[in-house]
Amino acid sequence: MAVDGLRFERQYRTSHSEGYLILDGEDRFGRIELHFTASVVYGTLIAERDLAEDEILDVIEQIDDELVMTADVPRDDFIVTVYQGRDAGTYSDDYFDDSEEDESGS
């Protein structure tokens, strides 16, 4: 399975972190959360498909090249924790407000 051509859509940015949706063409590939400290960048990569280690390393290298190295922050190390799984949903206050209304019969 090739992982070339991934693209990143920023979902949020704070003064010390960024979160991206990773797309493979039109398909969701996963997410990357980046947290910038004084000298180390920490990443949490969630891949929504099974990948071999060499594919994971290719994805990390692309993230480093396209997102971390271009961030203009000091980087002595890039530490990435990788999870493989599926998206079980996204929940917000609106979801819980709607659930409470359904339960009360409103």
C-alpha positions as CSV (number, residue, x, y, z in Angstrom):
1,M,0.0,0.0,0.0
2,A,1.5,3.3,-1.0
3,V,1.2,6.3,1.2
4,D,2.5,8.9,-1.3
5,G,0.4,11.9,-2.0
6,L,-1.1,12.4,1.4
7,R,-2.4,15.9,2.1
8,F,-3.0,17.7,5.4
9,E,-6.0,19.9,6.2
10,R,-5.5,21.9,9.3
11,Q,-8.4,21.6,11.8
12,Y,-7.0,23.9,14.5
13,R,-4.0,25.9,15.6
14,T,-3.0,27.3,19.0
15,S,0.2,29.0,20.1
16,H,1.8,25.5,20.9
17,S,-0.2,22.9,18.9
18,E,-1.8,22.1,15.6
19,G,-4.2,19.4,14.5
20,Y,-4.6,18.1,11.0
21,L,-6.9,15.7,9.1
22,I,-4.9,13.5,6.8
23,L,-6.4,12.7,3.4
24,D,-5.4,10.2,0.8
25,G,-7.1,11.6,-2.3
26,E,-10.7,12.0,-1.1
27,D,-10.5,9.3,1.5
28,R,-9.7,9.9,5.2
29,F,-6.3,8.5,6.2
30,G,-6.2,9.6,9.8
31,R,-5.2,12.5,12.0
32,I,-2.0,14.1,13.3
33,E,-1.8,16.2,16.5
34,L,1.4,18.2,16.9
35,H,2.5,19.8,20.2
36,F,5.5,22.2,20.1
37,T,7.7,22.6,23.2
38,A,10.9,24.7,23.5
39,S,13.0,22.1,21.6
40,V,11.0,19.0,21.0
41,V,7.9,18.4,18.8
42,Y,5.5,15.7,20.0
43,G,3.1,14.1,17.6
44,T,0.2,11.7,17.9
45,L,-0.6,10.0,14.6
46,I,-3.8,8.1,14.3
47,A,-4.0,6.0,11.1
48,E,-7.4,4.7,10.1
49,R,-5.9,1.7,8.2
50,D,-3.3,-1.0,8.9
51,L,0.2,0.1,7.9
52,A,3.5,-1.7,7.9
53,E,6.3,-0.1,9.8
54,D,8.0,1.2,6.6
55,E,4.8,2.9,5.6
56,I,4.4,4.5,9.1
57,L,8.0,5.8,8.8
58,D,7.1,7.2,5.3
59,V,4.1,9.0,6.8
60,I,6.1,10.4,9.7
61,E,8.8,11.6,7.3
62,Q,6.2,13.4,5.2
63,I,4.7,15.0,8.3
64,D,8.1,16.1,9.4
65,D,8.9,17.6,6.0
66,E,5.6,19.3,5.3
67,L,4.4,20.4,8.8
68,V,7.1,20.3,11.4
69,M,10.1,21.6,9.6
70,T,8.0,24.5,8.1
71,A,6.6,25.6,11.4
72,D,9.5,27.9,12.3
73,V,10.0,26.6,15.8
74,P,13.2,25.0,17.2
75,R,13.3,21.3,16.7
76,D,15.9,19.1,18.4
77,D,13.7,16.0,18.2
78,F,10.4,14.8,16.7
79,I,8.7,12.1,18.8
80,V,5.7,10.4,17.4
81,T,3.3,8.0,19.0
82,V,1.3,6.0,16.4
83,Y,-2.1,4.4,16.8
84,Q,-4.0,2.4,14.2
85,G,-7.8,2.3,14.5
86,R,-11.0,3.8,13.3
87,D,-12.9,7.0,13.9
88,A,-15.7,6.2,16.3
89,G,-17.3,9.7,16.1
90,T,-16.9,13.3,17.0
91,Y,-18.9,14.7,19.9
92,S,-19.5,18.3,21.0
93,D,-21.8,20.2,23.3
94,D,-24.4,20.3,20.6
95,Y,-24.5,16.5,20.5
96,F,-25.1,16.3,24.3
97,D,-27.7,19.1,24.1
98,D,-29.6,17.3,21.4
99,S,-29.4,14.0,23.4
100,E,-30.8,15.7,26.5
101,E,-33.7,17.2,24.5
102,D,-34.5,13.7,23.0
103,E,-34.6,12.2,26.4
104,S,-36.9,14.9,27.9
105,G,-39.3,14.6,24.9
106,S,-38.7,18.2,23.7
